[in-house]
Amino acid sequence: MGGGIIGASIAWRLAQRSARVTVFDARTLGGEASWAAAGMLAPGGEIESDEGWRGAAIESARTYGEFVRELESESGGKIDYRQCGALELARAGDETNALEAKAGRQAAAGIGSEPVPLARAAEIAPLVSLEGFAAARFYPGDGQVNPRDIMGALRVALAARGVAIRENEPKRRARPMNGHVDLDGQAFDGAVIAAGAWSGEIDAGVPMTASFPVRGHLTGYWLEPGLLGPLLRHRQTYLLQRSSGFLIAGTSEERVGYRRETDPETVAAIASRAAALLPALRGRAAGEVWTGFRPAVAGYEPRLGRINATAPVWFAYGHYRNGILMAPPAARDIAADISASLGIG
Ligand SMILES: Cc1cc2nc3c(=O)[nH]c(=O)nc-3n(C[C@H](O)[C@H](O)[C@H](O)COP(=O)(O)OP(=O)(O)OC[C@H]3O[C@@H](n4cnc5c(N)ncnc54)[C@H](O)[C@@H]3O)c2cc1C
C-alpha cells in the first residue's frame, strides 16, 4: 500500500525474488513526496550521528550509485545521479562555531568533511556570493539524484517484472486473518504499509505510530547547465542543480496538514534567500514552484518493521527529510524480512 519511492522499491526487491506483487496507490505511483523531493543524498546536511537508521543512511549515500546503476540497467532509463559533494557556508561567530562542532560530531560518525578557505570555496562554486561569510566546509560524500527519474525507472522495472500497479486505489484496511491479510476484502499472503504521510491512517488492527505531513516548498529555475557543481547549503537554505540545468532552491517546513497550494510569501522568502547566495537568480522569476508532504512521525525516526512476530503485515514510513536517501536500505531490509517469513525466493 503506497507507491512512493519506499513502497515501489520494496515491490521491486520482492519482484526480483520472484514474488507476485501488486502496488496499490491512492493516487499515482511516485506522485507525492517522492515527486516533490529535491533529491539530495546528504548525510552532511541531515545527520550528526550514526545511531540507528542514521548508520544505514550514511552507508546508503556511499553506495547509492550501485542502486542507481542496477535500476538503470533493469529499466533501460537514465537516472540523473551525481556524487557532487556539498559546500556549506557559515557567518562569523555562532554559525561558524556550530558548523565546526557539527563537523566534529559527524567525523566521529564517519561523515567526512574538510574546512575550505573562502578563496577555495570561490573556486569550487565560482558563481556563489561569499559576501558576509566567514567559513566554509566541503562534504565530498554528499550527492544528488533526480527522484522523478528514479520513480520513472521503478515504474518500468516493476512492469517488466510483472508487478501490477493499481493507481487511484486507496486501501483503508490491512487486517491479519488466519495467516493471510485482508486488504479491503481481498486476501493476500502479506502486505506492506508504505503510504508516506498517510500510513498511520491505514487500519492494521493494532495501534500504529501516527504519521503526519510536514509541507515543504521548493522553487525551480531553468538555467544553463553547469553553473553550480556541488550542493550549496546555508542554514535552512539549499541550492542544487540538475544535469539538465534545472536549479532547485529550498525550503520550508510547515505543519499545515494536506494543503497542497503554494504560499506566495514562502516562495518569495525562499527566492530571496536563494538569490542572496546565487546572484544569477536576482530578478529572475522561478520557472516552477511546488510543495510536497514529508512523511513524519513523532521523534522523526523512520518506522520500519512488522506489526508483530506472526502477522504478515509490515510497515515502512516516516522517512521525513531523507526518504530518497533511505529507500535502498529500507527496501533491502523489508524485502529480506518478508522473503524469509513467507518463504519467497
Ligand atoms: C519539499 C521536499 C523536499 C525533500 N527533499 C528530500 C531530499 O533532498 N532528499 C531526501 O532523501 N528526501 C527528501 N524529501 C523527503 C522524501 O521525499 C520522502 O521522505 C520520501 O519521498 C518518502 O517516500 P514514501 O514512499 O514514504 O512517501 P510518498 O512518496 O509520499 O508515497 C506515499 C504514497 O502512498 C500513497 N497513499 C497514500 N495513502 C494511501 C492509501 N490509503 N492506500 C494506498 N496508497 C496510499 C500516496 O498516494 C503516495 O503515492 C523531501 C520531501 C519534500 C516534501
The ligand as a Gaussian input file, in Angstrom:
#p B3LYP/6-31G(d) Opt

LIG

0 1
 C        9.986000      19.547000      -0.386000
 C       10.619000      18.225000      -0.080000
 C       11.978000      18.052000      -0.271000
 C       12.580000      16.825000       0.020000
 N       13.911000      16.660000      -0.242000
 C       14.490000      15.453000       0.006000
 C       15.848000      15.252000      -0.301000
 O       16.522000      16.169000      -0.800000
 N       16.410000      14.041000      -0.028000
 C       15.678000      13.010000       0.523000
 O       16.232000      11.932000       0.765000
 N       14.370000      13.180000       0.824000
 C       13.769000      14.378000       0.577000
 N       12.451000      14.568000       0.877000
 C       11.744000      13.500000       1.584000
 C       11.279000      12.406000       0.644000
 O       10.562000      12.990000      -0.411000
 C       10.378000      11.438000       1.398000
 O       10.966000      11.010000       2.613000
 C       10.094000      10.193000       0.527000
 O        9.693000      10.576000      -0.762000
 C        9.038000       9.354000       1.195000
 O        8.678000       8.318000       0.322000
 P        7.373000       7.472000       0.653000
 O        7.302000       6.427000      -0.403000
 O        7.378000       7.062000       2.079000
 O        6.166000       8.545000       0.536000
 P        5.417000       9.169000      -0.718000
 O        6.342000       9.451000      -1.839000
 O        4.586000      10.292000      -0.208000
 O        4.496000       7.984000      -1.210000
 C        3.397000       7.523000      -0.479000
 C        2.359000       7.028000      -1.476000
 O        1.297000       6.419000      -0.753000
 C        0.094000       6.721000      -1.420000
 N       -1.010000       6.526000      -0.485000
 C       -1.462000       7.380000       0.472000
 N       -2.483000       6.826000       1.137000
 C       -2.692000       5.607000       0.606000
 C       -3.623000       4.560000       0.861000
 N       -4.529000       4.659000       1.830000
 N       -3.561000       3.441000       0.094000
 C       -2.637000       3.321000      -0.911000
 N       -1.752000       4.296000      -1.189000
 C       -1.760000       5.410000      -0.432000
 C        0.277000       8.145000      -1.904000
 O       -0.594000       8.444000      -2.993000
 C        1.757000       8.158000      -2.292000
 O        1.961000       7.907000      -3.667000
 C       11.806000      15.760000       0.541000
 C       10.437000      15.922000       0.717000
 C        9.838000      17.130000       0.387000
 C        8.360000      17.275000       0.544000

